[in-house]
């Protein structure tokens, strides 16, 4: 799908069009009829059971509700983790297939791996654009809540620490089509685990412990930095080394910088030297991405 970023527009108008294309008609009416609380409970259950598609389906209407529902912010935070995890997983797969295409001696392998690389980049790009949409919802005009809650349990299906099946692919070896679904699932589960670890500024064990009670809370400034970090990774999907889409890259940078603006505003009231340093580091990354598009 080619998304419409063909001319200069306000930073949100492109995302509105994207949302209309990607979200229209996706959520069944039965979910709309349920209460916001019960729909979010269903999303939490799906997330815990490793069914990220269902978790996204149940939170879809909640995240875009206007006026916001009682669980709208929780839905947006949960979706942030899911899309961040999927972005990581698809980018790992794209990188592996790209390396495989470069090293494979067989023309057949090269052709197939370049196709898979493009497919994975396309999926990563969609996840990145959803992150940009959520960033705008959570930090409009550089404002974000002082506290953000990730309300869910840790998934029972844990991804591998390393997707070992990708090693031969990166070396130019072949992976059979019937193995790819399992490899993709492993990469996506790993991505979710990695996103959760980043969310709590730790590792899987810390994330699992933090969610043992069914929820964990993060300062708004820390959450803004988490989201900005994911948007840096999302912007890289569209850089000249990958998707080569300068307008989408700029959209990601715009939304990421709004997150940093929100973090700065909160840090004025509650100074944190470590977070101040991270704001500056991320600001430089967005600057570099803009210059290197």
C-alpha positions as CSV (number, residue, x, y, z in Angstrom):
1,X,0.0,0.0,0.0
2,X,1.3,3.5,-0.9
3,X,0.4,5.9,1.8
4,X,-0.3,9.6,0.9
5,X,2.6,11.7,1.9
6,X,3.1,13.5,-1.4
7,X,3.1,17.1,-0.3
8,X,3.9,19.2,2.8
9,X,1.0,19.0,5.3
10,X,0.5,19.5,9.0
11,X,2.2,16.9,11.1
12,X,-1.0,15.1,12.0
13,X,-3.0,15.3,8.8
14,X,-1.0,12.5,7.1
15,X,-1.5,10.3,10.2
16,X,-5.3,10.9,10.0
17,X,-5.3,9.7,6.4
18,X,-3.2,6.7,7.4
19,X,-5.5,5.9,10.3
20,X,-8.5,6.1,8.0
21,X,-7.0,3.7,5.5
22,X,-5.5,1.2,8.0
23,X,-8.3,1.2,10.7
24,X,-11.6,1.7,8.8
25,X,-14.0,-1.1,9.3
26,X,-11.6,-3.4,11.2
27,X,-13.4,-3.7,14.5
28,X,-16.5,-5.9,14.6
29,X,-19.7,-4.3,15.9
30,X,-19.9,-6.8,18.8
31,X,-16.7,-5.2,20.3
32,X,-18.1,-1.7,19.9
33,X,-21.2,-2.8,21.8
34,X,-19.2,-4.1,24.8
35,X,-18.3,-1.7,27.6
36,X,-14.8,-0.1,27.5
37,X,-13.8,-1.9,30.6
38,X,-14.8,-5.4,29.3
39,X,-13.2,-4.7,25.9
40,X,-9.9,-3.8,27.6
41,X,-10.2,-6.9,29.8
42,X,-10.5,-8.9,26.6
43,X,-7.4,-7.2,25.2
44,X,-5.4,-7.9,28.4
45,X,-6.4,-11.6,28.2
46,X,-5.4,-11.7,24.5
47,X,-2.1,-10.1,25.2
48,X,-1.4,-12.4,28.1
49,X,-2.1,-15.4,25.9
50,X,0.2,-14.1,23.1
51,X,-2.6,-13.2,20.6
52,X,-1.4,-9.7,19.7
53,X,-3.8,-9.4,16.7
54,X,-6.7,-9.9,19.1
55,X,-5.3,-7.5,21.6
56,X,-5.0,-4.9,18.9
57,X,-8.5,-5.6,17.7
58,X,-10.0,-5.1,21.1
59,X,-8.1,-1.9,21.8
60,X,-8.7,-0.4,18.4
61,X,-11.9,1.5,19.1
62,X,-10.7,2.4,22.6
63,X,-7.5,4.0,21.5
64,X,-9.3,6.3,19.1
65,X,-12.4,7.0,21.2
66,X,-13.5,10.7,21.3
67,X,-14.2,11.7,23.9
68,X,-11.8,9.3,25.5
69,X,-13.3,6.2,27.3
70,X,-12.3,5.2,30.8
71,X,-9.7,2.8,29.4
72,X,-8.5,4.8,26.4
73,X,-5.1,5.7,27.8
74,X,-4.4,2.2,28.9
75,X,-5.3,0.9,25.5
76,X,-2.9,3.4,23.9
77,X,-0.1,2.4,26.2
78,X,-0.7,-1.3,25.5
79,X,-0.8,-0.7,21.8
80,X,2.5,1.2,22.1
81,X,4.2,-1.9,23.5
82,X,2.7,-4.2,20.9
83,X,3.6,-2.1,17.9
84,X,7.1,-1.4,19.3
85,X,7.5,-5.2,19.7
86,X,6.3,-5.9,16.2
87,X,8.5,-3.2,14.8
88,X,11.5,-4.8,16.4
89,X,10.5,-8.3,15.2
90,X,9.9,-7.3,11.6
91,X,13.1,-5.2,11.4
92,X,15.1,-8.2,12.7
93,X,13.5,-10.4,10.0
94,X,14.1,-7.8,7.3
95,X,17.7,-7.4,8.3
96,X,18.2,-11.2,8.3
97,X,16.7,-11.6,4.8
98,X,18.6,-8.6,3.5
99,X,21.9,-10.1,4.7
100,X,20.9,-13.5,3.2
101,X,20.1,-11.9,-0.1
102,X,23.6,-10.3,-0.2
103,X,25.4,-13.5,0.7
104,X,23.4,-16.1,-1.1
105,X,25.0,-17.6,-4.2
106,X,21.8,-18.9,-5.6
107,X,19.8,-16.5,-7.7
108,X,16.6,-18.1,-6.5
109,X,17.7,-17.5,-2.9
110,X,18.6,-13.9,-3.6
111,X,15.3,-13.2,-5.3
112,X,13.2,-14.8,-2.6
113,X,15.1,-13.2,0.2
114,X,14.8,-9.7,-1.3
115,X,11.0,-10.3,-1.6
116,X,10.9,-11.3,2.1
117,X,13.0,-8.3,3.0
118,X,10.5,-6.0,1.3
119,X,7.6,-7.7,2.9
120,X,9.1,-7.4,6.4
121,X,10.0,-3.8,5.9
122,X,6.4,-3.1,4.8
123,X,5.0,-4.7,8.0
124,X,7.6,-2.8,10.1
125,X,6.5,0.4,8.4
126,X,2.9,-0.1,9.3
127,X,3.8,-0.7,12.9
128,X,6.0,2.4,12.9
129,X,3.1,4.5,11.5
130,X,0.8,3.2,14.2
131,X,3.4,4.3,16.8
132,X,3.4,7.8,15.3
133,X,-0.4,7.9,15.5
134,X,-0.3,6.8,19.2
135,X,2.4,9.4,19.9
136,X,0.1,12.1,18.6
137,X,-2.8,10.8,20.6
138,X,-0.8,10.6,23.9
139,X,1.3,13.8,23.4
140,X,-0.8,16.3,21.5
141,X,1.0,19.7,21.3
142,X,3.8,18.4,23.5
143,X,1.7,17.5,26.5
144,X,1.6,14.1,28.2
145,X,0.1,12.7,31.4
146,X,2.3,12.8,34.5
147,X,1.8,9.0,35.0
148,X,1.1,6.3,32.4
149,X,0.0,2.8,33.3
150,X,0.7,-0.4,31.4
151,X,-2.2,-2.6,32.6
152,X,-1.7,-6.2,31.6
153,X,0.1,-9.4,32.6
154,X,3.3,-10.6,31.1
155,X,2.6,-12.9,28.0
156,X,2.7,-16.6,28.8
157,X,4.3,-17.3,25.4
158,X,7.8,-16.0,25.7
159,X,10.0,-15.5,22.7
160,X,13.5,-16.8,22.4
161,X,16.5,-14.7,23.5
162,X,17.9,-15.3,20.1
163,X,16.1,-16.5,16.9
164,X,18.7,-19.1,16.0
165,X,16.9,-20.2,12.8
166,X,17.9,-16.8,11.3
167,X,21.6,-17.4,11.6
168,X,21.8,-19.7,8.5
169,X,19.6,-17.2,6.6
170,X,22.0,-14.3,7.4
171,X,24.8,-16.5,6.0
172,X,23.0,-17.0,2.7
173,X,21.6,-20.4,3.5
174,X,18.0,-21.5,2.7
175,X,15.0,-21.6,5.0
176,X,12.0,-23.6,3.8
177,X,8.7,-21.8,3.4
178,X,7.0,-24.1,6.0
179,X,9.6,-23.0,8.6
180,X,9.1,-19.2,8.0
181,X,5.8,-18.9,10.0
182,X,7.5,-20.3,13.1
183,X,10.5,-18.1,12.6
184,X,8.3,-15.0,12.2
185,X,6.4,-15.9,15.3
186,X,9.6,-16.3,17.3
187,X,10.9,-12.9,16.1
188,X,7.6,-11.2,17.0
189,X,7.4,-12.8,20.5
190,X,11.0,-11.8,21.0
191,X,10.2,-8.3,19.9
192,X,7.4,-8.0,22.5
193,X,9.6,-9.3,25.3
194,X,12.3,-6.8,24.3
195,X,9.8,-3.9,24.2
196,X,8.5,-4.8,27.7
197,X,12.1,-4.9,29.0
198,X,12.7,-1.5,27.5
199,X,9.4,-0.2,29.0
200,X,10.6,-1.0,32.5
201,X,14.2,0.0,31.8
202,X,15.4,-3.5,32.5
203,X,15.4,-7.0,31.2
204,X,12.7,-9.7,30.8
205,X,12.9,-10.8,34.4
206,X,12.4,-7.2,35.6
207,X,9.5,-6.8,33.2
208,X,7.9,-10.1,34.3
209,X,8.2,-9.0,38.0
210,X,6.8,-5.5,37.3
211,X,3.7,-7.0,35.6
212,X,3.2,-9.8,38.2
213,X,0.3,-7.8,39.8
214,X,-1.2,-7.1,36.4
215,X,0.0,-3.5,35.9
216,X,3.0,-1.3,36.2
217,X,3.3,2.5,36.3
218,X,5.7,4.8,34.6
219,X,6.4,8.5,35.0
220,X,5.1,10.4,32.0
221,X,8.6,11.6,31.2
222,X,10.0,8.1,31.2
223,X,7.1,6.9,29.0
224,X,7.6,9.8,26.6
225,X,11.3,8.8,26.2
226,X,10.3,5.2,25.7
227,X,7.9,6.2,22.9
228,X,10.5,8.6,21.4
229,X,13.0,5.8,21.3
230,X,10.6,3.5,19.4
231,X,10.0,6.4,17.0
232,X,13.7,6.6,16.3
233,X,13.6,3.0,15.4
234,X,10.5,3.5,13.3
235,X,12.1,6.4,11.4
236,X,14.9,4.1,10.4
237,X,12.5,1.9,8.6
238,X,12.1,4.8,6.1
239,X,15.7,6.0,5.9
240,X,17.8,5.8,2.7
241,X,19.2,2.4,3.8
242,X,15.7,0.8,4.1
243,X,12.4,2.0,2.9
244,X,13.6,5.2,1.3
245,X,10.6,7.3,2.1
246,X,11.7,10.8,3.3
247,X,8.2,12.1,4.0
248,X,7.3,9.2,6.3
249,X,10.7,9.5,8.0
250,X,9.9,13.2,8.7
251,X,6.5,12.3,10.1
252,X,8.2,9.9,12.5
253,X,10.7,12.6,13.5
254,X,8.0,15.2,14.0
255,X,6.1,12.9,16.4
256,X,9.2,11.8,18.2
257,X,10.2,15.4,18.8
258,X,6.8,16.2,20.2
259,X,7.4,13.3,22.7
260,X,10.7,15.0,23.7
261,X,8.9,18.3,24.1
262,X,6.4,16.5,26.4
263,X,9.3,15.0,28.4
264,X,11.0,18.4,28.8
265,X,7.9,19.9,30.1
266,X,7.5,17.3,32.8
267,X,11.2,17.4,33.7
268,X,10.9,21.1,34.5
269,X,8.7,20.2,37.4
270,X,10.6,17.0,38.3
271,X,14.2,17.2,37.3
272,X,16.1,14.0,36.4
273,X,19.6,14.3,35.1
274,X,19.6,10.8,33.5
275,X,16.4,11.6,31.6
276,X,17.7,15.0,30.6
277,X,20.7,13.3,29.1
278,X,18.4,10.9,27.2
279,X,16.3,13.8,25.8
280,X,19.4,15.4,24.4
281,X,20.6,12.1,22.9
282,X,17.3,11.3,21.2
283,X,17.1,14.9,19.9
284,X,20.4,14.5,18.2
285,X,19.3,11.2,16.7
286,X,16.2,12.8,15.2
287,X,18.4,15.6,13.9
288,X,20.7,13.1,12.2
289,X,17.8,11.2,10.7
290,X,16.5,14.4,9.2
291,X,19.8,15.2,7.6
292,X,20.5,11.7,6.4
293,X,17.1,11.0,4.8
